Amino acid sequence: MFTGIIEELGEVVSIEEYGDSSRIRLRGPLVRTGARHGDSIAVNGVCLTVLDSNDELDAQSSEFSADVMKETLVRSSLGSLGPGSRVNLERAMALGARLGGHLVQGHVDATGELLSREPGELDAEGGLRWEVLRFSLPPAIARYLVDKGSITVDGISLTVVEAAADSFSVSLIPATLALTTLGAKRIGEPVNLEVDVLAKYVERLLAAGTVPGSAAAAATVPATGKDAS
């Protein structure tokens, strides 16, 4: 589990293809700190497992490798990365740590693309206070977004400003633009999207009729009164 608060901008060192899967090597000195074999690190919002042995990790302090399976390559934008690509990195959340963003699983639901960038107001020194970015929204996950709700974009926990039928917008402060890949994201480039898992649970509970007052629950209650047979 992750928080969606990016710890470090990392870099792809190399990518090797093995049939339908790939092995990616990344540079990220901060997230490598204390990392051990089998640990989870989110790369652009995709939960990957550290492949290196502990001896290999102890031998150097800035790089790690992970395998990316075919399903991950198909469902996420990791397949579009190459050597030199910048990536958002976050270590798995420690028990008892602050939850600065929202609960992020690292399981990408779909990909979207950047549709537009609109600069916001300038401060007294002429610096940008914020920028509004709009992304495409696949129909399969559109129902999970609401205004002021949470969504994960390339591993970043963001608040939805406006949720439309086929797109959504977010407002980014200068720190987010500077410390994540979204600062340099170009129109048309893909992003990984993960909706708030709580929305999925609510949908499943309502559909199963286990929530009092839901339409499905009402349908399972036998009729009573003089008209009941």
KOLMI-791016 format. One line per field, with one value per residue (C-alpha): residue number from 1; residue in one letter; y, x, z. Coordinates in steps of 0.02 Angstrom, whole numbers, always signed. Layout:
num NUM; ...
residuo a; ...
c2 Y; ...
c1 X; ...
c3 Z; ...
END
This chain:
num 1; 2; 3; 4; 5; 6; 7; 8; 9; 10; 11; 12; 13; 14; 15; 16; 17; 18; 19; 20; 21; 22; 23; 24; 25; 26; 27; 28; 29; 30; 31; 32; 33; 34; 35; 36; 37; 38; 39; 40; 41; 42; 43; 44; 45; 46; 47; 48; 49; 50; 51; 52; 53; 54; 55; 56; 57; 58; 59; 60; 61; 62; 63; 64; 65; 66; 67; 68; 69; 70; 71; 72; 73; 74; 75; 76; 77; 78; 79; 80; 81; 82; 83; 84; 85; 86; 87; 88; 89; 90; 91; 92; 93; 94; 95; 96; 97; 98; 99; 100; 101; 102; 103; 104; 105; 106; 107; 108; 109; 110; 111; 112; 113; 114; 115; 116; 117; 118; 119; 120; 121; 122; 123; 124; 125; 126; 127; 128; 129; 130; 131; 132; 133; 134; 135; 136; 137; 138; 139; 140; 141; 142; 143; 144; 145; 146; 147; 148; 149; 150; 151; 152; 153; 154; 155; 156; 157; 158; 159; 160; 161; 162; 163; 164; 165; 166; 167; 168; 169; 170; 171; 172; 173; 174; 175; 176; 177; 178; 179; 180; 181; 182; 183; 184; 185; 186; 187; 188; 189; 190; 191; 192; 193; 194; 195; 196; 197; 198; 199; 200; 201; 202; 203; 204; 205; 206; 207; 208; 209; 210; 211; 212; 213; 214; 215; 216; 217; 218; 219; 220; 221; 222; 223; 224; 225; 226; 227; 228; 229
residuo m; f; t; g; i; i; e; e; l; g; e; v; v; s; i; e; e; y; g; d; s; s; r; i; r; l; r; g; p; l; v; r; t; g; a; r; h; g; d; s; i; a; v; n; g; v; c; l; t; v; l; d; s; n; d; e; l; d; a; q; s; s; e; f; s; a; d; v; m; k; e; t; l; v; r; s; s; l; g; s; l; g; p; g; s; r; v; n; l; e; r; a; m; a; l; g; a; r; l; g; g; h; l; v; q; g; h; v; d; a; t; g; e; l; l; s; r; e; p; g; e; l; d; a; e; g; g; l; r; w; e; v; l; r; f; s; l; p; p; a; i; a; r; y; l; v; d; k; g; s; i; t; v; d; g; i; s; l; t; v; v; e; a; a; a; d; s; f; s; v; s; l; i; p; a; t; l; a; l; t; t; l; g; a; k; r; i; g; e; p; v; n; l; e; v; d; v; l; a; k; y; v; e; r; l; l; a; a; g; t; v; p; g; s; a; a; a; a; a; t; v; p; a; t; g; k; d; a; s
c2 +0; +176; +355; +439; +561; +547; +529; +546; +575; +423; +374; +220; +149; +4; -109; -288; -387; -569; -637; -555; -476; -348; -316; -134; -58; +107; +236; +309; +335; +388; +245; +126; +173; +22; -74; -263; -406; -424; -248; -151; +13; +109; +163; +289; +214; +32; -78; -171; -293; -267; -410; -386; -497; -415; -439; -348; -208; -192; -179; -15; +116; +196; +66; -79; -196; -260; -376; -309; -441; -437; -389; -240; -184; -194; -109; +29; +154; +69; -5; +171; +201; +195; +227; +403; +416; +502; +410; +444; +333; +293; +159; +58; +144; +90; +42; +195; +318; +476; +459; +622; +573; +429; +240; +188; +5; +22; -73; +29; +29; +111; +236; +409; +548; +730; +836; +1013; +1124; +1291; +1404; +1482; +1646; +1720; +1776; +1948; +1893; +1827; +1645; +1520; +1481; +1329; +1245; +1153; +990; +893; +708; +590; +471; +295; +254; +98; +200; +364; +317; +308; +492; +634; +817; +839; +652; +568; +491; +428; +493; +412; +369; +544; +567; +710; +792; +796; +974; +927; +754; +748; +598; +573; +681; +757; +902; +927; +1082; +1066; +1178; +1221; +1092; +950; +1012; +1022; +859; +742; +695; +798; +957; +901; +798; +843; +846; +673; +578; +433; +424; +281; +301; +216; +260; +264; +82; +136; +182; +5; -71; +41; -8; -194; -181; -86; -210; -357; -284; -287; -102; -57; +63; +15; -34; -209; -232; -173; -300; -443; -395; -496; -396; -376; -312; -353; -357; -488; -665
c1 +0; +60; +8; +25; +155; +304; +469; +588; +603; +698; +768; +759; +934; +893; +753; +779; +641; +611; +474; +312; +390; +526; +657; +678; +825; +797; +902; +828; +950; +815; +694; +841; +885; +851; +769; +783; +746; +557; +512; +378; +414; +286; +351; +234; +98; +135; +182; +343; +447; +633; +719; +900; +971; +1018; +1202; +1177; +1084; +1222; +1353; +1282; +1163; +1066; +992; +870; +786; +608; +516; +365; +242; +141; -21; +64; +138; -33; -131; -5; +107; +268; +287; +316; +468; +647; +822; +829; +642; +599; +482; +390; +452; +377; +417; +277; +194; +256; +129; +94; +161; +65; -57; -24; -120; -245; -237; -153; -134; -15; -138; -171; -353; -327; -222; -271; -180; -146; -271; -227; -127; -194; -86; -170; -136; +37; +103; +175; +346; +275; +287; +152; +36; -43; -80; -238; -212; -351; -337; -443; -550; -591; -778; -743; -685; -779; -914; -785; -736; -823; -780; -660; -629; -460; -373; -197; -109; +60; +70; +25; -122; -224; -391; -516; -568; -698; -755; -837; -903; -742; -612; -562; -456; -335; -249; -63; +42; +222; +294; +199; +251; +433; +445; +349; +344; +186; +289; +363; +215; +169; -1; -47; +72; -2; -28; -73; -239; -296; -464; -499; -523; -655; -770; -754; -799; -951; -1010; -989; -1081; -1226; -1239; -1239; -1381; -1284; -1308; -1475; -1574; -1492; -1602; -1528; -1561; -1740; -1769; -1721; -1842; -2005; -2165; -2275; -2452; -2624; -2567; -2432; -2470
c3 +0; -42; -3; -172; -103; -221; -131; -277; -463; -525; -693; -803; -825; -942; -1002; -1058; -1142; -1097; -1209; -1153; -999; -966; -834; -791; -698; -610; -520; -361; -216; -92; -117; -123; +55; +162; +19; +27; -91; -113; -57; -151; -239; -342; -512; -594; -486; -528; -381; -427; -326; -296; -386; -330; -195; -31; -73; -238; -150; -21; -158; -225; -159; -301; -420; -416; -539; -558; -675; -769; -828; -990; -902; -821; -987; -1069; -930; -887; -975; -918; -1092; -1161; -1050; -1111; -1044; -974; -941; -778; -660; -497; -356; -186; -58; +19; +167; +337; +470; +577; +448; +404; +261; +170; +13; +8; +6; -156; -203; -348; -459; -616; -674; -843; -938; -993; -1082; -1048; -1145; -1092; -974; -915; -806; -655; -568; -544; -376; -337; -402; -565; -515; -558; -412; -492; -658; -710; -805; -891; -930; -1033; -931; -995; -981; -878; -728; -752; -625; -485; -498; -408; -387; -240; -235; -249; -399; -427; -583; -617; -433; -373; -255; -327; -293; -436; -476; -606; -657; -829; -926; -1024; -937; -771; -712; -569; -502; -465; -354; -404; -284; -369; -540; -487; -390; -506; -690; -718; -728; -894; -957; -1136; -1219; -1282; -1168; -1069; -881; -764; -674; -515; -440; -254; -201; -75; -220; -287; -119; -101; -275; -237; -71; -148; -292; -171; -69; +93; +130; +212; +105; -60; -207; -209; -23; -41; -179; -63; +77; +67; +48; +202; +236; +169; -12; +21; -36
END
